[in-house]
Amino acid sequence: MSDHQLIELIERYLNGEMNAEERDRFEAMRRDNAAIESRIEEHTHFTGLLKQYGKRIELENRLNAIHQEIDVHTLAEELTVHPNWVVKLWRNHHSKISVAASIALFAVVATLYLGGSFNKNTTSYTALRREMQSIKRTAENAERNNKAILHDIKSNKRVINNGSFAGSGFALTANGYIVTNYHVVRNADSVYVQNSSGDAYHTKVVYTEPAYDIAVLKIDDASFSQFGNLPYNFRRSRSDVGEDLYTVGFPSDSLVLGRGYLSSANGLNGDTVAYQVSLPVNPGNSGGPVLDSKGNIIGVISGKQTQAEGAAYAIKSRYLFRVAKEITKDSTDNKIVLNNKSSLSGLTQAQQFNKIRNYIFMVKVYN
C-alpha cells in the first residue's frame, strides 16, 4: 500500500474508527511487520507534538484575552486611596511595561521551545565520544602520525597514538563491518579500530545515517582476514521495560562492562528511535553495544541525560536492519546480512564478556 493509505489506516486505528474485523487484521499486520510498528510509534509521537503545540497556542490566546479584559487603572484606584510610587509608575508607563512583559514572556517560551522541549538537541543531552587531544596537528604531523600507526599495525604492535577523538564500536558482520555512532566519526580524516587484545586496523567509513546517529565502518587493512562467526545476534523485536542489560565499551583505554536495565521504551522527549537505559556510561561509550541477559544486542549507546543520574540512551537494534538493507541496496560491493544465531544464551555474564571482548573496538578518530 502507499504511504498515504498506510497513514490513513494508522489514524483510523488510533482513533478507534475500525470495526472488530478490521482492527484484528491491522493488529496482525502490526505484529508481523516491524516497519508498520515503527510507523505507528512515529505517527503517535508526531501527533503528540502537534497537540502540545496546539495547547501552547491556546494558552497564549487565553492569556491575551484575559490581559485585554483587565482595566488596570480602575483596579489600581479600588485597591489604594493613596497610590505609592509603584502605582504611579504603573499608571504612567503601564503600556510600555505590558509590552516589555509580553516580549519577555514570548522570549522565555521561545527559548524553551527552541532549546529542546521537543527534541534531543538540548543542553541536558550529551553525546559520549571522548576527546583525546585538543592540540591541532599540522598536515606534516598528521602524515607522520599516520605512518607511525601503519608501521605499528604492520609490526603487530599495540597502537598507542591517541588520535583526536575516541568512541566504541562492535562487529556488525564477520567480514569486517563495524558499527558505531555517526557523531563519533563526523568530520574524520582517518579512522582506526583497536580491540582489547591490541589488534588494530585501518577502516573506511562506508555509510552514515545522521537521523539515527549510526555509522558503518569497513576494515580495509591488508592484515585483516575474518572475525569468524559472531557470538551474538541482533534482536529485531521490541525489548521490555525492566529487562536486565549490560554494555561494553571504551570509556577508558581498557574495556569496561556496565550493568543496568531498560528504563523506558522511548528515548529523550519520547524519541521512538531510541531506548532509555539505566546504565553507567561516560565519554567513550558512544557506539558500544547494549545486550540483554541472553546476549542479544538490543541497541547502540549514543548519549546520556546530564541532569539525571544513570539515564542513558541507545539506538534500537531494529534500525541496524534498516541500515544493513540500505547499504546492500546502494552498493554491489557491500552486502550485509546480520547474524541471527547466538552462542551466548545460557552463559554467565562473565562468560559472555570473554566471548565478545575481541568483537568490541575502540574507535580512534583523526581529523
ABEGO torsion letter per residue (X at the ends): XBAAAAAAAAAAAAAGABBAAAAAAAAAAAAABAAAAAAAAAAAAAAAAAAAAAAAAAAAAAAAAAAAABBAAAAAAAABABBBAAAAAAAAAAAAAAAAAAAAAAAAAAAAAAAGAABABBAABBBABBBABABBBBAAAAAAAAAAAAAAAAAGBBBABAEABBBBBBBABAAGBBBBBAAAABGBABBBBBBAAGBBBBBBBABBBAAAGBBBBBBABAABBBAEBBABBBBABBBBBGBBBBBBBBABABBBBBBBBBABABBBGGBAABBBBBBBBBBGABGBBBBBAAGBBABBBABBBAABBGBBBBBBAAAAAAAAAAAAAABAABBBBBBABBAABGBBAAAAAAAAAAABBBBBBBX
